[in-house]
Amino acid sequence: GVGMGMTAPVSITAFPADDGSFQQKVKVSLRIPSQFQNNPPCPTDENIKIEERQGMTIYSTQFGGYAKEADYVNYAAKLKAALGTDAAYRKDFYLCNGYDPPMKPYGRRNEVWFVKE
């Protein structure tokens, strides 16, 4: 019953298939605003979970525009190629992040994050 507004980034955890595309299972995460973090409101929908994300080190790439699945897959492949074979990061998932509301037409910011092992 508490309105918190939209936060950024909206983070989608992608679980890549062998061909690099997203599997049907994805996880969407929203940041709880600072004023609610010590005592977040309890969700009334059982599909909504509150999780504490631990600190992490990431490898990241940024791009603009209205991001679609194909864009995230493409930039994840570019990041993987840029890192080469020596970088140790989680291969079973990566994070796709969008920072802008849908009505913002220009100067949009999107990122792909690989979590360092």
C-alpha positions as CSV (number, residue, x, y, z in Angstrom):
1,G,0.0,0.0,0.0
2,V,3.0,2.3,-0.1
3,G,3.9,4.1,-3.4
4,M,7.7,4.2,-3.9
5,G,7.9,5.5,-7.4
6,M,10.3,4.1,-10.0
7,T,14.0,3.7,-9.3
8,A,17.0,3.2,-11.5
9,P,18.5,1.1,-12.6
10,V,15.9,-1.5,-13.5
11,S,18.0,-4.6,-13.6
12,I,17.2,-7.8,-15.5
13,T,19.1,-10.9,-14.6
14,A,19.6,-12.8,-17.9
15,F,20.4,-16.5,-17.9
16,P,22.0,-17.0,-21.4
17,A,21.2,-20.1,-23.5
18,D,24.0,-21.8,-25.4
19,D,23.4,-19.5,-28.4
20,G,23.7,-16.4,-26.2
21,S,20.0,-15.6,-26.3
22,F,18.0,-15.2,-23.0
23,Q,16.4,-18.3,-21.6
24,Q,12.7,-17.8,-20.8
25,K,13.7,-17.4,-17.1
26,V,14.6,-13.8,-16.3
27,K,14.6,-11.9,-13.0
28,V,13.6,-8.2,-12.8
29,S,15.0,-6.2,-9.9
30,L,14.2,-2.7,-8.7
31,R,16.2,-0.7,-6.2
32,I,14.3,0.1,-3.0
33,P,14.5,3.9,-2.5
34,S,16.9,5.0,0.3
35,Q,14.2,6.0,2.8
36,F,12.7,2.5,2.7
37,Q,15.9,0.4,2.8
38,N,16.1,0.0,6.6
39,N,12.5,-1.1,6.8
40,P,11.0,-1.9,3.4
41,P,7.3,-2.4,3.1
42,C,6.2,-6.0,2.9
43,P,5.0,-7.1,-0.6
44,T,1.4,-8.3,-0.8
45,D,2.1,-10.3,-4.0
46,E,3.9,-13.6,-3.3
47,N,5.9,-13.4,-6.5
48,I,7.7,-10.2,-5.2
49,K,10.6,-10.9,-3.0
50,I,12.9,-8.5,-1.1
51,E,16.6,-9.4,-1.5
52,E,19.7,-7.7,-0.3
53,R,22.2,-7.5,-3.0
54,Q,25.7,-7.9,-1.7
55,G,28.6,-5.7,-2.9
56,M,30.1,-6.9,-6.1
57,T,32.8,-6.1,-8.6
58,I,31.5,-5.9,-12.2
59,Y,32.8,-5.6,-15.7
60,S,30.5,-3.2,-17.6
61,T,29.7,-1.8,-21.0
62,Q,27.3,1.0,-21.7
63,F,25.2,1.8,-24.8
64,G,22.3,4.1,-25.7
65,G,18.8,3.9,-27.3
66,Y,15.8,1.8,-26.4
67,A,17.3,-1.5,-25.4
68,K,15.8,-4.7,-26.6
69,E,16.9,-8.3,-25.8
70,A,18.9,-8.4,-29.0
71,D,20.8,-5.3,-27.9
72,Y,21.7,-6.7,-24.5
73,V,22.8,-10.0,-26.1
74,N,24.9,-8.1,-28.7
75,Y,26.6,-6.0,-26.0
76,A,27.1,-9.0,-23.8
77,A,29.0,-10.7,-26.7
78,K,31.1,-7.5,-27.2
79,L,31.9,-7.3,-23.5
80,K,32.9,-11.0,-23.5
81,A,35.1,-10.5,-26.5
82,A,36.7,-7.4,-25.0
83,L,37.5,-9.3,-21.7
84,G,39.0,-12.3,-23.5
85,T,39.7,-15.6,-21.8
86,D,41.7,-14.4,-18.8
87,A,38.9,-12.5,-17.0
88,A,37.1,-14.5,-14.3
89,Y,33.4,-13.7,-14.2
90,R,30.1,-15.5,-13.7
91,K,29.1,-17.2,-17.0
92,D,25.7,-18.5,-15.8
93,F,24.0,-15.1,-15.7
94,Y,24.6,-11.4,-16.4
95,L,22.7,-8.2,-15.6
96,C,21.0,-5.9,-18.1
97,N,20.4,-2.4,-16.7
98,G,18.2,0.4,-17.9
99,Y,18.3,3.8,-16.3
100,D,15.7,5.8,-18.1
101,P,11.9,6.1,-18.1
102,P,10.1,4.9,-21.2
103,M,9.1,8.4,-22.2
104,K,12.7,9.7,-22.5
105,P,13.5,9.7,-26.2
106,Y,17.1,10.8,-26.2
107,G,20.3,10.3,-24.2
108,R,19.2,6.9,-22.9
109,R,21.6,4.8,-20.8
110,N,21.8,1.0,-20.7
111,E,24.5,-1.3,-19.4
112,V,25.5,-4.9,-19.4
113,W,27.2,-6.1,-16.2
114,F,29.3,-9.3,-15.8
115,V,29.9,-10.1,-12.1
116,K,33.5,-10.8,-11.3
117,E,34.1,-14.1,-9.6
